[in-house]
Amino acid sequence: MIDAVVFDLDGVIVDSEQIWDDVRERLAKERGGRWHDGAQAAMMGMSSPEWSAYMHEEIGLPESPAEINDEVVRRMLDRYAERLPLIDGAVDAVRRLAPEFRLGVASSSNRPLIESVLEHAGVAGLFDAVVSSEEVAGGKPAPDVYLEAMRRLGAEPARTAAIEDSANGIRAARAAGMRVLALPNPHYPPADAALALADAVVSAPSELTPELVRG
């Protein structure tokens, strides 16, 4: 019996992957970095220490990883303040599942960004645990962020479902021993091999019902 659900944030609740891509690409080009088409896909799921190090070491930004992280987060918050691109039906899905399950968030986003999204979406009070990958040892596809979310929820992996959009996220949830519901990101679709790890695949948040979550 499933009694807890942990949501990813980017690509599940907020349509932010293209904003991340744009913000980091603009910063890289401003600072003389070597941006390439595979950079965003490479960084999907990375924790902030991991992607900021990637931008310093692989993309070639001269600033320190900490400075890169701070600047990207500042620009992301500015973009969210202009317009928060919530995914159609995502807030309704959260509200639909909240009466039935304990809810958590396990996201690669920095905590200020997670909190900004949840507050502006009006659902912050529905989550009992919120974990950023920057608070654990390894980003997705390592299971750390999901394991920590379940620890804070007091939930067991076999009784917890994860809702994920990316290949690295699906792998992380599977490695954590959870029931995995995939909501594939249309802009950065997971490979078939990753989707095959999911217990169920949906095309829209409107399909996320308590019955589907329980399996």
Backbone as JSON Lines, residues from 0, in Angstrom:
{"i":0,"aa":"M","n":[0.85,-1.2,0.0],"ca":[0.0,0.0,0.0],"c":[0.88,1.25,0.0]}
{"i":1,"aa":"I","n":[0.64,2.14,-0.94],"ca":[1.38,3.4,-1.0],"c":[0.75,4.41,-0.05]}
{"i":2,"aa":"D","n":[1.57,5.02,0.8],"ca":[1.02,6.04,1.7],"c":[1.78,7.36,1.65]}
{"i":3,"aa":"A","n":[2.77,7.48,0.74],"ca":[3.49,8.74,0.57],"c":[3.84,8.92,-0.91]}
{"i":4,"aa":"V","n":[3.88,10.16,-1.34],"ca":[4.24,10.49,-2.72],"c":[5.28,11.61,-2.69]}
{"i":5,"aa":"V","n":[6.35,11.42,-3.45],"ca":[7.4,12.44,-3.54],"c":[7.46,12.95,-4.98]}
{"i":6,"aa":"F","n":[7.25,14.24,-5.13],"ca":[7.28,14.88,-6.45],"c":[8.68,15.41,-6.77]}
{"i":7,"aa":"D","n":[9.11,15.23,-8.0],"ca":[10.16,16.07,-8.55],"c":[9.53,17.44,-8.78]}
{"i":8,"aa":"L","n":[10.33,18.46,-9.0],"ca":[9.79,19.81,-9.2],"c":[9.88,20.24,-10.67]}
{"i":9,"aa":"D","n":[11.11,20.34,-11.18],"ca":[11.32,20.83,-12.54],"c":[10.85,19.79,-13.55]}
{"i":10,"aa":"G","n":[9.91,20.19,-14.4],"ca":[9.37,19.27,-15.39],"c":[8.17,18.48,-14.91]}
{"i":11,"aa":"V","n":[7.85,18.58,-13.62],"ca":[6.68,17.91,-13.06],"c":[5.66,18.94,-12.56]}
{"i":12,"aa":"I","n":[6.14,19.91,-11.78],"ca":[5.26,20.97,-11.28],"c":[5.46,22.26,-12.07]}
{"i":13,"aa":"V","n":[6.7,22.57,-12.39],"ca":[7.0,23.81,-13.11],"c":[7.78,23.48,-14.38]}
{"i":14,"aa":"D","n":[7.4,24.13,-15.48],"ca":[8.01,23.89,-16.79],"c":[9.25,24.77,-16.92]}
{"i":15,"aa":"S","n":[10.3,24.36,-16.24],"ca":[11.46,25.23,-16.04],"c":[12.71,24.81,-16.78]}
{"i":16,"aa":"E","n":[12.74,23.61,-17.34],"ca":[13.98,23.12,-17.91],"c":[14.51,24.05,-19.0]}
{"i":17,"aa":"Q","n":[13.62,24.62,-19.81],"ca":[14.08,25.53,-20.86],"c":[14.56,26.85,-20.28]}
{"i":18,"aa":"I","n":[14.01,27.25,-19.13],"ca":[14.49,28.46,-18.47],"c":[15.89,28.23,-17.92]}
{"i":19,"aa":"W","n":[16.09,27.09,-17.26],"ca":[17.44,26.73,-16.8],"c":[18.41,26.77,-17.97]}
{"i":20,"aa":"D","n":[18.02,26.18,-19.08],"ca":[18.86,26.12,-20.26],"c":[19.22,27.53,-20.72]}
{"i":21,"aa":"D","n":[18.22,28.39,-20.83],"ca":[18.43,29.75,-21.31],"c":[19.32,30.55,-20.36]}
{"i":22,"aa":"V","n":[19.05,30.46,-19.06],"ca":[19.82,31.22,-18.08],"c":[21.28,30.8,-18.09]}
{"i":23,"aa":"R","n":[21.53,29.49,-18.09],"ca":[22.91,29.03,-18.04],"c":[23.64,29.28,-19.35]}
{"i":24,"aa":"E","n":[22.92,29.12,-20.48],"ca":[23.56,29.39,-21.77],"c":[23.93,30.87,-21.9]}
{"i":25,"aa":"R","n":[23.01,31.77,-21.51],"ca":[23.3,33.2,-21.58],"c":[24.5,33.57,-20.71]}
{"i":26,"aa":"L","n":[24.53,33.02,-19.49],"ca":[25.64,33.31,-18.6],"c":[26.95,32.79,-19.18]}
{"i":27,"aa":"A","n":[26.92,31.58,-19.72],"ca":[28.13,31.0,-20.31],"c":[28.66,31.87,-21.45]}
{"i":28,"aa":"K","n":[27.76,32.32,-22.31],"ca":[28.19,33.12,-23.46],"c":[28.67,34.51,-23.03]}
{"i":29,"aa":"E","n":[28.04,35.06,-21.99],"ca":[28.48,36.36,-21.46],"c":[29.9,36.28,-20.91]}
{"i":30,"aa":"R","n":[30.22,35.14,-20.3],"ca":[31.52,35.0,-19.62],"c":[32.56,34.26,-20.46]}
{"i":31,"aa":"G","n":[32.26,34.06,-21.75],"ca":[33.25,33.45,-22.64],"c":[33.34,31.94,-22.52]}
{"i":32,"aa":"G","n":[32.29,31.3,-22.04],"ca":[32.3,29.85,-21.89],"c":[32.06,29.12,-23.2]}
{"i":33,"aa":"R","n":[32.27,27.8,-23.17],"ca":[32.15,26.96,-24.36],"c":[30.83,26.18,-24.27]}
{"i":34,"aa":"W","n":[29.72,26.86,-24.46],"ca":[28.41,26.19,-24.39],"c":[28.24,25.25,-25.57]}
{"i":35,"aa":"H","n":[27.57,24.11,-25.35],"ca":[27.32,23.17,-26.44],"c":[25.92,22.58,-26.28]}
{"i":36,"aa":"D","n":[25.42,21.97,-27.36],"ca":[24.03,21.52,-27.39],"c":[23.7,20.48,-26.33]}
{"i":37,"aa":"G","n":[24.69,19.71,-25.89],"ca":[24.43,18.67,-24.9],"c":[24.58,19.12,-23.46]}
{"i":38,"aa":"A","n":[24.86,20.39,-23.25],"ca":[25.15,20.85,-21.88],"c":[23.95,20.72,-20.96]}
{"i":39,"aa":"Q","n":[22.79,21.15,-21.41],"ca":[21.61,21.08,-20.54],"c":[21.27,19.64,-20.19]}
{"i":40,"aa":"A","n":[21.29,18.76,-21.19],"ca":[20.99,17.36,-20.93],"c":[22.0,16.77,-19.94]}
{"i":41,"aa":"A","n":[23.25,17.18,-20.06],"ca":[24.29,16.67,-19.16],"c":[24.04,17.11,-17.72]}
{"i":42,"aa":"M","n":[23.49,18.31,-17.55],"ca":[23.3,18.85,-16.2],"c":[21.96,18.49,-15.57]}
{"i":43,"aa":"M","n":[21.03,17.92,-16.34],"ca":[19.73,17.57,-15.78],"c":[19.89,16.57,-14.64]}
{"i":44,"aa":"G","n":[19.36,16.91,-13.49],"ca":[19.44,16.03,-12.33],"c":[20.62,16.32,-11.43]}
{"i":45,"aa":"M","n":[21.63,17.05,-11.94],"ca":[22.78,17.36,-11.1],"c":[22.36,18.28,-9.96]}
{"i":46,"aa":"S","n":[23.02,18.12,-8.81],"ca":[22.84,19.06,-7.71],"c":[23.55,20.36,-8.06]}
{"i":47,"aa":"S","n":[23.24,21.43,-7.32],"ca":[23.87,22.72,-7.64],"c":[25.4,22.68,-7.52]}
{"i":48,"aa":"P","n":[25.99,22.0,-6.52],"ca":[27.46,21.92,-6.52],"c":[27.99,21.19,-7.76]}
{"i":49,"aa":"E","n":[27.22,20.21,-8.26],"ca":[27.67,19.45,-9.42],"c":[27.57,20.26,-10.7]}
{"i":50,"aa":"W","n":[26.41,20.92,-10.95],"ca":[26.3,21.66,-12.22],"c":[27.13,22.93,-12.22]}
{"i":51,"aa":"S","n":[27.31,23.56,-11.07],"ca":[28.15,24.76,-11.05],"c":[29.62,24.39,-11.29]}
{"i":52,"aa":"A","n":[30.04,23.23,-10.77],"ca":[31.39,22.74,-11.06],"c":[31.53,22.39,-12.54]}
{"i":53,"aa":"Y","n":[30.47,21.79,-13.11],"ca":[30.47,21.45,-14.54],"c":[30.62,22.72,-15.38]}
{"i":54,"aa":"M","n":[29.91,23.78,-15.01],"ca":[30.0,25.03,-15.78],"c":[31.38,25.66,-15.65]}
{"i":55,"aa":"H","n":[32.0,25.51,-14.51],"ca":[33.35,26.04,-14.31],"c":[34.39,25.21,-15.06]}
{"i":56,"aa":"E","n":[34.29,23.88,-14.91],"ca":[35.33,23.01,-15.44],"c":[35.14,22.64,-16.91]}
{"i":57,"aa":"E","n":[33.89,22.34,-17.3],"ca":[33.63,21.85,-18.65],"c":[33.22,22.98,-19.62]}
{"i":58,"aa":"I","n":[32.42,23.91,-19.13],"ca":[31.97,25.02,-19.98],"c":[33.0,26.15,-19.97]}
{"i":59,"aa":"G","n":[33.8,26.21,-18.92],"ca":[34.92,27.14,-18.9],"c":[34.64,28.52,-18.35]}
{"i":60,"aa":"L","n":[33.62,28.65,-17.49],"ca":[33.38,29.96,-16.87],"c":[34.49,30.26,-15.86]}
{"i":61,"aa":"P","n":[35.0,31.49,-15.85],"ca":[36.14,31.79,-14.97],"c":[35.78,31.91,-13.5]}
{"i":62,"aa":"E","n":[34.51,32.22,-13.2],"ca":[34.11,32.36,-11.8],"c":[34.18,31.03,-11.06]}
{"i":63,"aa":"S","n":[34.21,31.1,-9.74],"ca":[34.19,29.88,-8.94],"c":[32.82,29.22,-9.04]}
{"i":64,"aa":"P","n":[32.73,27.91,-8.78],"ca":[31.42,27.26,-8.78],"c":[30.41,27.95,-7.86]}
{"i":65,"aa":"A","n":[30.85,28.41,-6.69],"ca":[29.92,29.08,-5.77],"c":[29.37,30.36,-6.38]}
{"i":66,"aa":"E","n":[30.22,31.13,-7.06],"ca":[29.78,32.37,-7.7],"c":[28.84,32.08,-8.86]}
{"i":67,"aa":"I","n":[29.14,31.04,-9.63],"ca":[28.27,30.64,-10.74],"c":[26.9,30.25,-10.2]}
{"i":68,"aa":"N","n":[26.89,29.45,-9.15],"ca":[25.63,29.01,-8.55],"c":[24.79,30.2,-8.1]}
{"i":69,"aa":"D","n":[25.41,31.13,-7.4],"ca":[24.66,32.28,-6.87],"c":[24.07,33.12,-8.0]}
{"i":70,"aa":"E","n":[24.82,33.3,-9.08],"ca":[24.33,34.13,-10.19],"c":[23.2,33.43,-10.94]}
{"i":71,"aa":"V","n":[23.32,32.13,-11.16],"ca":[22.25,31.4,-11.84],"c":[20.97,31.42,-11.01]}
{"i":72,"aa":"V","n":[21.09,31.17,-9.72],"ca":[19.9,31.18,-8.85],"c":[19.26,32.56,-8.84]}
{"i":73,"aa":"R","n":[20.06,33.62,-8.78],"ca":[19.51,34.98,-8.81],"c":[18.7,35.22,-10.09]}
{"i":74,"aa":"R","n":[19.27,34.79,-11.22],"ca":[18.57,34.99,-12.49],"c":[17.32,34.12,-12.59]}
{"i":75,"aa":"M","n":[17.38,32.92,-12.05],"ca":[16.2,32.05,-12.06],"c":[15.08,32.66,-11.22]}
{"i":76,"aa":"L","n":[15.41,33.18,-10.06],"ca":[14.39,33.81,-9.21],"c":[13.77,35.01,-9.92]}
{"i":77,"aa":"D","n":[14.59,35.78,-10.64],"ca":[14.06,36.91,-11.4],"c":[13.09,36.44,-12.47]}
{"i":78,"aa":"R","n":[13.43,35.35,-13.15],"ca":[12.56,34.83,-14.2],"c":[11.25,34.32,-13.61]}
{"i":79,"aa":"Y","n":[11.32,33.63,-12.47],"ca":[10.11,33.15,-11.81],"c":[9.23,34.32,-11.36]}
{"i":80,"aa":"A","n":[9.87,35.41,-10.93],"ca":[9.11,36.58,-10.48],"c":[8.37,37.22,-11.66]}
{"i":81,"aa":"E","n":[8.96,37.14,-12.85],"ca":[8.3,37.67,-14.05],"c":[7.09,36.82,-14.43]}
{"i":82,"aa":"R","n":[7.32,35.51,-14.46],"ca":[6.23,34.59,-14.81],"c":[6.61,33.19,-14.36]}
{"i":83,"aa":"L","n":[5.76,32.58,-13.55],"ca":[6.02,31.22,-13.08],"c":[5.32,30.24,-14.02]}
{"i":84,"aa":"P","n":[6.09,29.47,-14.79],"ca":[5.48,28.59,-15.8],"c":[5.02,27.24,-15.22]}
{"i":85,"aa":"L","n":[3.96,27.28,-14.44],"ca":[3.43,26.04,-13.87],"c":[2.92,25.14,-14.99]}
{"i":86,"aa":"I","n":[3.13,23.86,-14.84],"ca":[2.64,22.88,-15.81],"c":[1.14,22.72,-15.63]}
{"i":87,"aa":"D","n":[0.42,22.74,-16.74],"ca":[-1.04,22.61,-16.69],"c":[-1.45,21.36,-15.91]}
{"i":88,"aa":"G","n":[-2.28,21.56,-14.91],"ca":[-2.8,20.43,-14.14],"c":[-1.94,19.98,-12.99]}
{"i":89,"aa":"A","n":[-0.72,20.53,-12.86],"ca":[0.18,20.07,-11.81],"c":[-0.32,20.43,-10.42]}
{"i":90,"aa":"V","n":[-0.75,21.67,-10.24],"ca":[-1.25,22.09,-8.93],"c":[-2.5,21.3,-8.57]}
{"i":91,"aa":"D","n":[-3.36,21.07,-9.54],"ca":[-4.56,20.26,-9.29],"c":[-4.17,18.85,-8.86]}
{"i":92,"aa":"A","n":[-3.12,18.3,-9.47],"ca":[-2.66,16.95,-9.1],"c":[-2.17,16.92,-7.66]}
{"i":93,"aa":"V","n":[-1.41,17.94,-7.27],"ca":[-0.94,18.02,-5.88],"c":[-2.14,18.08,-4.92]}
{"i":94,"aa":"R","n":[-3.09,18.93,-5.23],"ca":[-4.27,19.07,-4.36],"c":[-5.11,17.79,-4.34]}
{"i":95,"aa":"R","n":[-5.12,17.06,-5.45],"ca":[-5.9,15.82,-5.53],"c":[-5.26,14.72,-4.68]}
{"i":96,"aa":"L","n":[-3.93,14.69,-4.63],"ca":[-3.24,13.62,-3.9],"c":[-3.04,13.95,-2.42]}
{"i":97,"aa":"A","n":[-3.03,15.24,-2.08],"ca":[-2.72,15.64,-0.7],"c":[-3.63,15.03,0.36]}
{"i":98,"aa":"P","n":[-4.95,14.89,0.12],"ca":[-5.79,14.29,1.17],"c":[-5.55,12.8,1.37]}
{"i":99,"aa":"E","n":[-4.92,12.16,0.4],"ca":[-4.76,10.7,0.42],"c":[-3.37,10.25,0.88]}
{"i":100,"aa":"F","n":[-2.35,11.1,0.69],"ca":[-0.96,10.68,0.93],"c":[-0.19,11.8,1.62]}
{"i":101,"aa":"R","n":[0.87,11.41,2.34],"ca":[1.85,12.39,2.78],"c":[2.68,12.77,1.55]}
{"i":102,"aa":"L","n":[2.94,14.06,1.38],"ca":[3.62,14.53,0.18],"c":[5.0,15.11,0.5]}
{"i":103,"aa":"G","n":[5.92,14.89,-0.43],"ca":[7.25,15.48,-0.34],"c":[7.71,15.97,-1.7]}
{"i":104,"aa":"V","n":[8.78,16.75,-1.68],"ca":[9.45,17.19,-2.91],"c":[10.91,16.78,-2.8]}
{"i":105,"aa":"A","n":[11.44,16.2,-3.88],"ca":[12.85,15.85,-3.98],"c":[13.35,16.42,-5.3]}
{"i":106,"aa":"S","n":[14.06,17.53,-5.22],"ca":[14.39,18.29,-6.43],"c":[15.87,18.6,-6.53]}
{"i":107,"aa":"S","n":[16.33,18.7,-7.77],"ca":[17.7,19.14,-8.01],"c":[17.83,20.65,-7.91]}
{"i":108,"aa":"S","n":[16.72,21.37,-7.88],"ca":[16.76,22.83,-7.75],"c":[17.29,23.23,-6.37]}
{"i":109,"aa":"N","n":[17.81,24.44,-6.31],"ca":[18.23,25.0,-5.04],"c":[17.01,25.29,-4.17]}
{"i":110,"aa":"R","n":[17.2,25.22,-2.86],"ca":[16.05,25.41,-1.97],"c":[15.31,26.74,-2.19]}
{"i":111,"aa":"P","n":[15.99,27.87,-2.39],"ca":[15.22,29.1,-2.63],"c":[14.3,29.01,-3.84]}
{"i":112,"aa":"L","n":[14.72,28.28,-4.87],"ca":[13.89,28.12,-6.06],"c":[12.7,27.21,-5.78]}
{"i":113,"aa":"I","n":[12.94,26.12,-5.06],"ca":[11.84,25.22,-4.69],"c":[10.79,25.98,-3.89]}
{"i":114,"aa":"E","n":[11.25,26.71,-2.88],"ca":[10.32,27.43,-2.01],"c":[9.56,28.5,-2.79]}
{"i":115,"aa":"S","n":[10.23,29.16,-3.73],"ca":[9.57,30.18,-4.54],"c":[8.44,29.57,-5.36]}
{"i":116,"aa":"V","n":[8.71,28.43,-6.0],"ca":[7.68,27.78,-6.82],"c":[6.5,27.34,-5.96]}
{"i":117,"aa":"L","n":[6.77,26.66,-4.86],"ca":[5.68,26.13,-4.04],"c":[4.85,27.25,-3.42]}
{"i":118,"aa":"E","n":[5.51,28.33,-2.99],"ca":[4.77,29.45,-2.41],"c":[3.89,30.13,-3.45]}
{"i":119,"aa":"H","n":[4.46,30.42,-4.62],"ca":[3.69,31.11,-5.65],"c":[2.57,30.23,-6.21]}
{"i":120,"aa":"A","n":[2.77,28.91,-6.17],"ca":[1.74,27.99,-6.64],"c":[0.65,27.77,-5.6]}
{"i":121,"aa":"G","n":[0.89,28.22,-4.38],"ca":[-0.1,28.08,-3.32],"c":[-0.21,26.69,-2.73]}
{"i":122,"aa":"V","n":[0.87,25.9,-2.85],"ca":[0.81,24.52,-2.35],"c":[1.89,24.2,-1.31]}
{"i":123,"aa":"A","n":[2.63,25.21,-0.87],"ca":[3.74,24.94,0.06],"c":[3.27,24.2,1.3]}
{"i":124,"aa":"G","n":[2.09,24.55,1.8],"ca":[1.59,23.93,3.02],"c":[1.14,22.5,2.87]}
{"i":125,"aa":"L","n":[1.1,21.99,1.64],"ca":[0.65,20.62,1.41],"c":[1.79,19.61,1.47]}
{"i":126,"aa":"F","n":[3.03,20.09,1.55],"ca":[4.19,19.19,1.55],"c":[4.79,19.08,2.94]}
{"i":127,"aa":"D","n":[4.98,17.85,3.38],"ca":[5.54,17.6,4.71],"c":[7.05,17.53,4.71]}
{"i":128,"aa":"A","n":[7.66,17.37,3.54],"ca":[9.12,17.31,3.44],"c":[9.54,17.88,2.1]}
{"i":129,"aa":"V","n":[10.54,18.75,2.14],"ca":[11.1,19.34,0.92],"c":[12.61,19.2,1.0]}
{"i":130,"aa":"V","n":[13.2,18.55,-0.01],"ca":[14.64,18.31,-0.01],"c":[15.23,18.75,-1.34]}
{"i":131,"aa":"S","n":[16.32,19.5,-1.27],"ca":[17.09,19.87,-2.45],"c":[18.32,18.97,-2.54]}
{"i":132,"aa":"S","n":[18.73,18.67,-3.76],"ca":[19.92,17.84,-3.94],"c":[21.17,18.49,-3.36]}
{"i":133,"aa":"E","n":[21.13,19.83,-3.19],"ca":[22.3,20.49,-2.6],"c":[22.46,20.12,-1.12]}
{"i":134,"aa":"E","n":[21.45,19.49,-0.53],"ca":[21.48,19.13,0.89],"c":[21.94,17.69,1.12]}
{"i":135,"aa":"V","n":[22.22,16.96,0.04],"ca":[22.63,15.56,0.17],"c":[23.94,15.35,-0.59]}
{"i":136,"aa":"A","n":[24.49,14.14,-0.46],"ca":[25.83,13.89,-1.01],"c":[25.85,13.9,-2.53]}
{"i":137,"aa":"G","n":[24.86,13.26,-3.16],"ca":[24.9,13.13,-4.62],"c":[23.59,13.51,-5.27]}
{"i":138,"aa":"G","n":[23.68,14.14,-6.43],"ca":[22.48,14.46,-7.2],"c":[21.98,13.26,-7.96]}
{"i":139,"aa":"K","n":[20.82,13.4,-8.57],"ca":[20.25,12.33,-9.4],"c":[21.21,12.06,-10.57]}
{"i":140,"aa":"P","n":[21.45,10.81,-10.96],"ca":[20.66,9.61,-10.7],"c":[20.96,8.88,-9.38]}
{"i":141,"aa":"A","n":[21.85,9.41,-8.54],"ca":[22.01,8.82,-7.21],"c":[20.68,8.96,-6.46]}
{"i":142,"aa":"P","n":[20.36,8.02,-5.59],"ca":[19.06,8.04,-4.9],"c":[18.99,8.95,-3.69]}
{"i":143,"aa":"D","n":[20.09,9.65,-3.37],"ca":[20.22,10.35,-2.09],"c":[19.07,11.28,-1.76]}
{"i":144,"aa":"V","n":[18.65,12.1,-2.74],"ca":[17.62,13.11,-2.45],"c":[16.28,12.44,-2.14]}
{"i":145,"aa":"Y","n":[16.0,11.32,-2.79],"ca":[14.76,10.59,-2.51],"c":[14.85,9.88,-1.16]}
{"i":146,"aa":"L","n":[15.99,9.31,-0.86],"ca":[16.15,8.64,0.43],"c":[15.98,9.63,1.58]}
{"i":147,"aa":"E","n":[16.52,10.83,1.42],"ca":[16.39,11.85,2.46],"c":[14.95,12.33,2.58]}
{"i":148,"aa":"A","n":[14.26,12.5,1.45],"ca":[12.85,12.91,1.51],"c":[12.03,11.87,2.26]}
{"i":149,"aa":"M","n":[12.26,10.6,1.98],"ca":[11.52,9.55,2.68],"c":[11.88,9.5,4.16]}
{"i":150,"aa":"R","n":[13.15,9.74,4.48],"ca":[13.54,9.77,5.89],"c":[12.76,10.86,6.63]}
{"i":151,"aa":"R","n":[12.66,12.04,6.01],"ca":[11.95,13.15,6.65],"c":[10.44,12.89,6.73]}
{"i":152,"aa":"L","n":[9.93,12.15,5.77],"ca":[8.5,11.8,5.79],"c":[8.2,10.65,6.74]}
{"i":153,"aa":"G","n":[9.24,9.92,7.15],"ca":[9.02,8.71,7.92],"c":[8.4,7.62,7.08]}
{"i":154,"aa":"A","n":[8.76,7.59,5.79],"ca":[8.15,6.67,4.83],"c":[9.13,5.59,4.39]}
{"i":155,"aa":"E","n":[8.59,4.43,4.06],"ca":[9.4,3.33,3.55],"c":[9.37,3.34,2.03]}
{"i":156,"aa":"P","n":[10.5,3.0,1.37],"ca":[10.54,3.01,-0.09],"c":[9.43,2.19,-0.74]}
{"i":157,"aa":"A","n":[9.16,1.02,-0.2],"ca":[8.15,0.15,-0.81],"c":[6.74,0.72,-0.69]}
{"i":158,"aa":"R","n":[6.57,1.73,0.17],"ca":[5.24,2.33,0.39],"c":[5.2,3.79,-0.11]}
{"i":159,"aa":"T","n":[6.18,4.14,-0.97],"ca":[6.28,5.51,-1.45],"c":[6.38,5.53,-2.97]}
{"i":160,"aa":"A","n":[5.66,6.46,-3.59],"ca":[5.73,6.65,-5.05],"c":[6.49,7.94,-5.36]}
{"i":161,"aa":"A","n":[7.22,7.91,-6.47],"ca":[7.91,9.1,-6.97],"c":[7.3,9.49,-8.31]}
{"i":162,"aa":"I","n":[7.21,10.79,-8.55],"ca":[6.72,11.29,-9.83],"c":[7.86,12.05,-10.49]}
{"i":163,"aa":"E","n":[8.3,11.56,-11.64],"ca":[9.52,12.05,-12.27],"c":[9.33,12.28,-13.77]}
{"i":164,"aa":"D","n":[10.13,13.19,-14.32],"ca":[10.05,13.48,-15.76],"c":[11.3,13.13,-16.53]}
{"i":165,"aa":"S","n":[12.44,12.98,-15.85],"ca":[13.71,12.83,-16.55],"c":[14.31,11.45,-16.35]}
{"i":166,"aa":"A","n":[15.24,11.11,-17.24],"ca":[15.92,9.82,-17.14],"c":[16.68,9.7,-15.82]}
{"i":167,"aa":"N","n":[17.44,10.74,-15.45],"ca":[18.2,10.67,-14.21],"c":[17.28,10.6,-12.99]}
{"i":168,"aa":"G","n":[16.15,11.29,-13.05],"ca":[15.2,11.24,-11.95],"c":[14.55,9.88,-11.81]}
{"i":169,"aa":"I","n":[14.17,9.28,-12.93],"ca":[13.59,7.94,-12.91],"c":[14.59,6.95,-12.33]}
{"i":170,"aa":"R","n":[15.84,7.06,-12.75],"ca":[16.87,6.14,-12.24],"c":[17.09,6.35,-10.74]}
{"i":171,"aa":"A","n":[17.04,7.6,-10.3],"ca":[17.23,7.89,-8.87],"c":[16.12,7.27,-8.03]}
{"i":172,"aa":"A","n":[14.88,7.44,-8.49],"ca":[13.74,6.9,-7.74],"c":[13.76,5.38,-7.74]}
{"i":173,"aa":"R","n":[14.11,4.79,-8.87],"ca":[14.21,3.33,-8.95],"c":[15.3,2.83,-8.01]}
{"i":174,"aa":"A","n":[16.45,3.52,-7.99],"ca":[17.55,3.11,-7.1],"c":[17.16,3.24,-5.64]}
{"i":175,"aa":"A","n":[16.23,4.15,-5.35],"ca":[15.76,4.32,-3.96],"c":[14.74,3.27,-3.56]}
{"i":176,"aa":"G","n":[14.31,2.45,-4.51],"ca":[13.38,1.37,-4.21],"c":[11.92,1.76,-4.2]}
{"i":177,"aa":"M","n":[11.58,2.87,-4.87],"ca":[10.22,3.41,-4.84],"c":[9.38,2.89,-6.01]}
{"i":178,"aa":"R","n":[8.07,3.1,-5.91],"ca":[7.2,2.96,-7.08],"c":[7.42,4.21,-7.92]}
{"i":179,"aa":"V","n":[7.65,4.04,-9.22],"ca":[8.03,5.17,-10.07],"c":[6.95,5.45,-11.11]}
{"i":180,"aa":"L","n":[6.45,6.68,-11.08],"ca":[5.49,7.15,-12.08],"c":[6.2,8.17,-12.95]}
{"i":181,"aa":"A","n":[6.29,7.9,-14.24],"ca":[7.0,8.78,-15.16],"c":[6.04,9.69,-15.89]}
{"i":182,"aa":"L","n":[6.39,10.98,-15.92],"ca":[5.66,12.0,-16.68],"c":[6.7,12.6,-17.62]}
{"i":183,"aa":"P","n":[6.95,11.98,-18.77],"ca":[8.1,12.35,-19.61],"c":[8.11,13.81,-20.02]}
{"i":184,"aa":"N","n":[9.27,14.42,-19.88],"ca":[9.45,15.81,-20.3],"c":[9.46,15.88,-21.82]}
{"i":185,"aa":"P","n":[8.52,16.63,-22.43],"ca":[8.46,16.65,-23.9],"c":[9.65,17.35,-24.54]}
{"i":186,"aa":"H","n":[10.32,18.24,-23.79],"ca":[11.46,18.96,-24.34],"c":[12.74,18.14,-24.24]}
{"i":187,"aa":"Y","n":[12.85,17.32,-23.2],"ca":[14.03,16.49,-22.98],"c":[13.55,15.08,-22.63]}
{"i":188,"aa":"P","n":[12.95,14.37,-23.58],"ca":[12.34,13.08,-23.26],"c":[13.35,12.04,-22.78]}
{"i":189,"aa":"P","n":[12.99,11.27,-21.76],"ca":[13.88,10.21,-21.29],"c":[14.06,9.13,-22.36]}
{"i":190,"aa":"A","n":[15.2,8.51,-22.35],"ca":[15.44,7.39,-23.26],"c":[14.53,6.23,-22.9]}
{"i":191,"aa":"D","n":[14.26,5.39,-23.88],"ca":[13.37,4.24,-23.65],"c":[13.87,3.36,-22.51]}
{"i":192,"aa":"A","n":[15.19,3.23,-22.4],"ca":[15.75,2.39,-21.34],"c":[15.41,2.92,-19.96]}
{"i":193,"aa":"A","n":[15.37,4.24,-19.82],"ca":[14.99,4.84,-18.53],"c":[13.49,4.7,-18.3]}
{"i":194,"aa":"L","n":[12.7,4.96,-19.33],"ca":[11.24,4.82,-19.18],"c":[10.84,3.41,-18.8]}
{"i":195,"aa":"A","n":[11.62,2.44,-19.27],"ca":[11.31,1.05,-18.97],"c":[11.44,0.74,-17.48]}
{"i":196,"aa":"L","n":[12.13,1.6,-16.74],"ca":[12.29,1.4,-15.3],"c":[11.07,1.87,-14.51]}
{"i":197,"aa":"A","n":[10.19,2.65,-15.15],"ca":[9.01,3.18,-14.47],"c":[7.93,2.12,-14.34]}
{"i":198,"aa":"D","n":[7.15,2.22,-13.28],"ca":[6.02,1.31,-13.07],"c":[4.81,1.73,-13.88]}
{"i":199,"aa":"A","n":[4.71,3.03,-14.17],"ca":[3.62,3.55,-15.0],"c":[4.11,4.82,-15.67]}
{"i":200,"aa":"V","n":[3.58,5.08,-16.86],"ca":[3.94,6.28,-17.62],"c":[2.65,7.04,-17.93]}
{"i":201,"aa":"V","n":[2.64,8.33,-17.63],"ca":[1.47,9.17,-17.92],"c":[1.9,10.3,-18.84]}
{"i":202,"aa":"S","n":[0.93,10.88,-19.53],"ca":[1.24,11.95,-20.47],"c":[0.9,13.33,-19.94]}
{"i":203,"aa":"A","n":[0.17,13.39,-18.82],"ca":[-0.23,14.68,-18.25],"c":[-0.51,14.52,-16.76]}
{"i":204,"aa":"P","n":[-0.33,15.59,-15.97],"ca":[-0.63,15.51,-14.54],"c":[-2.08,15.13,-14.24]}
{"i":205,"aa":"S","n":[-2.99,15.4,-15.16],"ca":[-4.4,15.05,-14.92],"c":[-4.6,13.56,-14.73]}
{"i":206,"aa":"E","n":[-3.63,12.75,-15.2],"ca":[-3.72,11.3,-15.06],"c":[-3.23,10.81,-13.7]}
{"i":207,"aa":"L","n":[-2.67,11.7,-12.9],"ca":[-2.12,11.31,-11.6],"c":[-3.25,11.26,-10.57]}
{"i":208,"aa":"T","n":[-3.88,10.13,-10.48],"ca":[-4.99,9.91,-9.55],"c":[-4.52,9.05,-8.39]}
{"i":209,"aa":"P","n":[-5.22,9.08,-7.26],"ca":[-4.87,8.19,-6.16],"c":[-4.85,6.72,-6.58]}
{"i":210,"aa":"E","n":[-5.75,6.34,-7.47],"ca":[-5.8,4.95,-7.92],"c":[-4.54,4.57,-8.67]}
{"i":211,"aa":"L","n":[-4.07,5.45,-9.55],"ca":[-2.84,5.16,-10.3],"c":[-1.65,5.12,-9.36]}
{"i":212,"aa":"V","n":[-1.59,6.05,-8.43],"ca":[-0.48,6.09,-7.48],"c":[-0.39,4.77,-6.71]}
{"i":213,"aa":"R","n":[-1.53,4.27,-6.28],"ca":[-1.53,3.03,-5.5],"c":[-1.22,1.81,-6.36]}
{"i":214,"aa":"G","n":[-1.51,1.91,-7.64],"ca":[-1.22,0.78,-8.53],"c":[-2.21,-0.33,-8.4]}
